[in-house]
Amino acid sequence: MIKIGDIIILEYKYSDNFEQYKCKLVERSGNDLYIDYPINTSTNRTVFLLEGTPLKAVFATDTGSHYYFDTEVKGRVKMKIPMVVLSYPGNEHLIKIQRRQYVRVETSVDVAVSSSKGEFPPFTTVTDDISAGGTALIAGKDSGMKPGMEIESWFVLPMQNGEYEYRKFHGRVVRIIERPGQMNKVSVEFVKPTGPDRQLLIRFCFERQLAMKKKGLPL
């Protein structure tokens, strides 16, 4: 799947700085990937990665498909040029990133919801799905939410490293999806989340997608 010359974007797996590092696959030997020294995409400075560092990696194929995988720094070597050696989990462990703007995953996380203009009483609920662009909330038919309303929502995001991230997002109700019983599904679009908040949501969705793949669940 991955081939010599492909550009790889790396991020630290367990970090909140959300920096990205660009590198190129120079050589490959089995499940060892040899890359040139990564460059910080924000500062254009070379990054030195320590052996054993866990990373997240994304690359694109010639057809335009993007794939994600977990990797680790195995060491450094010097051949024609200095290179970093990364582990490669194999094609069967790659996660294909959806072609739409953001990956959406079906997952239940706790949310506290309130109206930006006091149009309905605050309440707590859970998500039906979530992406970096929005979410679907489970809400009672008597919640008072209507399309076009602006809301504030506090999310409790359990991360892969065992920590919990508590983030507040401003959103807009897009539509109410009627369901049988007492509960509806409310589609919400996030309104101008900050760069770090959006990156955190992307990271959360990738981690959930990876966990689902490892369990053999449909994505």
N, C-alpha and C positions, 0 to 999 in steps of 0.2 A: 504494500500500500504506500508507505512512505519511501521516498527515493532520494538518491544523491542530488543535491542542488535545491531541495525543498527548503523554504523558509519556515522556521519554527518560532513561535512566540511563547516565551516562558514566563511564569509567575511563581513566586514562592507559594508553596502549598499551604503553609500555616503562617500567615502574616496579614496584617491589616493595612499595609501601605499601598497595595494594589498597583505597584509598579510592574511594568512589562519590559521584557528583554528580548531583543530580536537576534536571531542567529541563523546560520545556514548549515544544513547537513552536508558534511564534507566526505565522510567515509562511513561505511557500515560493515560490521562483522557479526553475523548472527543477530543477537538481540542487544548488541552494543552499538550505540549511535555516536559518531565522532562529529562534533560541531566546532565551528570556529568560536572564538571568545565572544560571548553575548554582549550586545550594546544596549544600554538603557534607552528606551524609545523617547524618553522625555529630555534627558540630558546629553544623549549621544556619547556617553562615556562608557568605557569598557567595564564590565562587571566580573568580579572574580568569585566564582562559586566554590564553596568548600565541599570536600568529599563527604558524601552521606546526606547532602541537602535534598529534601523532598521538594519536587516541583510539579507544577501543572503545565502541560504543553498543548498547543494547538497548531495544526498545519493544514494547508489546503492542497487538494489534488488538482490535476490539470483540468478536470471537469468542473471545478469550482466548489466541490464539496469540502466542508471543513470537518476535521476530526479532532477529538480531545483525548488525551491519555495522561495517566500519572507516570511520573518518572523520578529518577534519583541520580545525583551526581556520583559516578563510580570512580572518578579520578581525572587526572590531566596527563596528556602525552604530548610529545613534540616530534612530529614527523617532518613534512615539508613546512608546516606551520604549527604553532602551538594550538592544541585542541583540547576540548573538554569531552569526557566520555559520559554519555547518559545511558541509562537502562531503557529498553523498549519492551513493553509487555506483550507484544505480538498483535497481529491484526484482529484477532478475536476479542481483544479487550479494548478496542477503540470505540469511542462513542461519537456517532455522527451528530453534528450540530445542525439543528433544523434551519432551513433556508430562510424562514421568516425572521423578523428582526431579533426576537428574543426567544430563547427556549422557555417553554411553559411546561411545568410539571404538576401532576396531580399530587397534592400533599396537604396535610392538615396541620396548620400551625395556629397558635392562639393569637387573637387580635382584639384590641379594645378600640371601639369605633365611636366617634362623636361627630356632631354636625358643626361645621365651621361657622354657621350662622344661627345655631340653636334651633334648627328646624325639626329635630326629633331628639328623644332622650338618649343619652349614651348607653351603650350595651357592649357586652363581650360576646365573641363568637369564634369560629374557626374558618380557615380558608378551605375552598374546594380545590383550587389550583392557584399557582403564583408564577409570575415571570418578572423580569426587570422592568417591564412596561406596565404591569397592572396585576390584578388579582380577581378571583371570584370568591365572594364571601357567602357564607350560609347565614341567612337572616330570616327572622320571623315575618310572616305576612303582615303583622301589625307593627313592624319596625318604624314605619313612617318614612322610609327612604324612597326617593323618586328620581327618575332620570334627570340629570343636570345638576343635582345637588352636589355641593362641595363638602368633603368629609376629611377628618383627620383620623389616622389609624396608627396605633402602636402595635408593632409586630414583635413577637418573641421568636427569634430564628435560632434553632439548635444547629450548631455547626459541627462539621466532621471532627474537629479537634476536641469536642466535648464542652466547648464554651457556648454561652448563649449571647446573642446580639439583640439588643433592644433598640429598635429604630422606629422613628415616627415619619410617616409619609402623608403628604397632602394629595388627595385624589378627587376624582369626579365620577359620579355614578353614570355609567353609560347606558345600561339597560337592566331591567328586572326580568328574570327568567322564571316564569311561573312553574311550580312543581307541585305534585300531589302532596297532601298533608298540610302541616303547619308552617313549613319552611320553604322559602324561595332561594334562588341563586342570584346574587347581585354582582354584575360585572362592573369593575372599577378600573379606571385608567389613572395611573400615577401622574401627577402634574409636576414637571420639572424637578425630579429628584436630583440631588447633588451627585457629582461624579463618584465620590467614594460610596455613597449609598447605592447607586446603580451597580457599581462594581461588586458590592457586597451581595446584592440580589443575584447577579449573574453567577457569582461564586457559589452561593447557596443552591441555586437551581442545578448547576453542574454537579455539585456534590450529591444532591438527591438523585439525579439521573444516574450517576455512577453507582450509587448504592443500590438502586433498582436493578441495574444491569447485572451487578454481582449476585443479586438474589434471583435472577432469572425472570424478573417481572417485566411485562410489556412497557415500553416507553411511550 
